[in-house]
Amino acid sequence: MLGSLGWHVQAVRWTPDDSPSAAPHEFAANAAERAFAASPAADQHLIVAKSFSTLSIPWAEDARIRGIWLTPLLTDEKVRSTISSSRKDDLFIGGSQDKLWDGGRKSESAGTFLEVPGADHSLQIPDDWRASQQAQSDVFTRIEEYVVGLA
């Protein structure tokens, strides 16, 4: 989707052998930094991250890079404090049944929070593939609207 909207997409990959050790935030931040360094120069940057890689939220805040954060780890104190002090309009998407979503931090004023009713950490509705498929479609539509709004 992002490629079809004119964005360069640079994937970040790691393997189970790449251990974040005792510094998971720095591990995620270093991976994001390497991806941006490997990307062509651009006027606008965007990070899209899911689950563990959302530990790069503090890095993105410092770098002033907007983000789409899928199933962010809102139970992480460093992530929470960064979001609460942010002035960026990031997009946060999580499932109501995801314990790491922590209720979507409905009290936060920074960013836009989209909660998928009944969805788990994988943004799927357990035991209902049709509802999961519709939820995925709704999530992609919302992401597309957000990205188009950045232009």
C-alpha positions as CSV (number, residue, x, y, z in Angstrom):
1,M,0.0,0.0,0.0
2,L,2.7,2.5,1.0
3,G,4.6,1.8,-2.2
4,S,1.5,2.3,-4.3
5,L,1.1,5.7,-2.6
6,G,4.5,6.8,-3.6
7,W,6.5,6.0,-0.5
8,H,9.9,4.2,-0.4
9,V,9.5,1.2,1.9
10,Q,12.6,0.0,3.7
11,A,12.1,-3.2,5.7
12,V,13.7,-3.8,9.0
13,R,14.5,-7.4,9.7
14,W,16.1,-9.3,12.5
15,T,16.4,-13.0,13.4
16,P,16.0,-14.9,16.6
17,D,19.8,-14.9,16.8
18,D,19.7,-11.0,17.1
19,S,19.1,-10.7,20.8
20,P,17.9,-7.3,22.2
21,S,19.6,-8.4,25.5
22,A,18.9,-6.0,28.3
23,A,18.4,-3.0,26.1
24,P,15.3,-3.6,23.9
25,H,14.6,0.1,23.3
26,E,18.1,0.7,21.9
27,F,17.9,-2.5,19.9
28,A,14.7,-1.4,18.2
29,A,16.0,2.2,17.8
30,N,19.3,0.9,16.2
31,A,17.3,-1.2,13.7
32,A,15.2,1.8,12.8
33,E,18.2,4.1,12.4
34,R,19.9,1.5,10.1
35,A,16.8,1.3,8.0
36,F,16.5,5.1,7.6
37,A,20.2,5.3,6.8
38,A,19.8,2.7,4.0
39,S,16.9,4.6,2.5
40,P,17.1,7.3,-0.2
41,A,16.9,10.9,0.9
42,A,13.3,12.1,1.3
43,D,11.4,15.2,2.4
44,Q,9.1,13.2,4.6
45,H,9.7,10.1,6.8
46,L,7.3,7.7,8.3
47,I,7.9,4.6,10.5
48,V,5.5,1.7,10.5
49,A,6.1,-0.8,13.3
50,K,4.4,-3.7,15.0
51,S,4.6,-5.1,18.5
52,F,8.3,-5.4,19.7
53,S,9.5,-2.8,17.1
54,T,7.2,-0.2,18.7
55,L,9.8,0.0,21.4
56,S,11.4,2.5,18.9
57,I,8.7,5.0,19.7
58,P,11.1,7.0,21.9
59,W,13.7,7.1,19.1
60,A,11.0,8.2,16.6
61,E,9.9,11.0,19.0
62,D,13.5,12.2,19.3
63,A,14.0,12.1,15.5
64,R,10.6,13.8,15.0
65,I,9.4,11.0,12.7
66,R,5.7,10.2,12.5
67,G,4.7,6.7,13.1
68,I,2.0,4.1,12.5
69,W,2.2,1.8,15.5
70,L,0.4,-1.5,15.2
71,T,-0.2,-3.3,18.5
72,P,2.2,-1.0,20.4
73,L,3.5,-2.2,23.7
74,L,1.6,0.4,25.8
75,T,2.4,-1.5,29.0
76,D,6.0,-0.4,28.6
77,E,6.7,2.6,30.8
78,K,9.2,4.3,28.4
79,V,6.7,4.0,25.5
80,R,3.9,5.3,27.6
81,S,5.8,8.3,28.9
82,T,7.0,9.2,25.4
83,I,3.5,9.0,24.0
84,S,2.1,11.1,26.8
85,S,4.6,13.9,26.1
86,S,4.5,13.7,22.3
87,R,3.3,16.5,20.1
88,K,3.1,14.4,17.0
89,D,-0.1,13.0,15.5
90,D,0.9,9.4,15.3
91,L,-1.5,6.6,14.6
92,F,-1.8,3.8,17.2
93,I,-3.8,0.7,16.4
94,G,-4.5,-2.2,18.8
95,G,-7.0,-4.8,19.7
96,S,-9.4,-4.6,22.6
97,Q,-8.4,-8.1,23.7
98,D,-4.6,-7.4,23.6
99,K,-3.2,-7.2,27.1
100,L,-0.2,-5.1,25.8
101,W,-2.6,-2.6,24.3
102,D,-3.7,-1.6,27.8
103,G,-7.1,-0.2,26.8
104,G,-5.6,2.0,24.0
105,R,-4.6,4.6,26.6
106,K,-7.8,6.4,25.9
107,S,-6.8,9.2,28.2
108,E,-3.8,10.1,26.1
109,S,-4.1,13.4,24.1
110,A,-1.2,12.7,21.7
111,G,-1.9,10.8,18.5
112,T,-4.9,9.0,17.2
113,F,-5.9,5.7,18.8
114,L,-7.9,3.1,16.9
115,E,-9.1,0.1,18.9
116,V,-10.3,-3.0,17.0
117,P,-13.1,-4.5,19.0
118,G,-12.5,-8.1,19.9
119,A,-9.1,-8.2,18.3
120,D,-6.0,-9.8,19.9
121,H,-2.4,-8.9,19.6
122,S,-2.3,-10.1,16.0
123,L,-5.3,-7.9,15.2
124,Q,-7.4,-10.9,14.6
125,I,-10.8,-11.8,16.1
126,P,-10.3,-15.3,17.6
127,D,-12.5,-18.0,16.1
128,D,-14.0,-15.7,13.5
129,W,-12.0,-15.5,10.2
130,R,-14.7,-13.3,8.5
131,A,-14.6,-10.8,11.3
132,S,-10.8,-10.9,11.3
133,Q,-10.8,-10.3,7.5
134,Q,-13.1,-7.3,7.9
135,A,-11.1,-5.9,10.8
136,Q,-7.9,-6.2,8.7
137,S,-9.6,-4.3,5.8
138,D,-10.8,-1.6,8.2
139,V,-7.3,-1.2,9.6
140,F,-5.7,-0.9,6.1
141,T,-8.4,1.7,5.2
142,R,-7.6,3.7,8.3
143,I,-3.8,3.5,7.6
144,E,-4.4,4.6,4.0
145,E,-6.4,7.6,5.1
146,Y,-3.7,8.5,7.6
147,V,-0.9,8.3,5.0
148,V,-2.9,10.2,2.4
149,G,-3.5,12.9,5.0
150,L,0.3,13.3,5.4
151,A,0.8,14.5,1.8
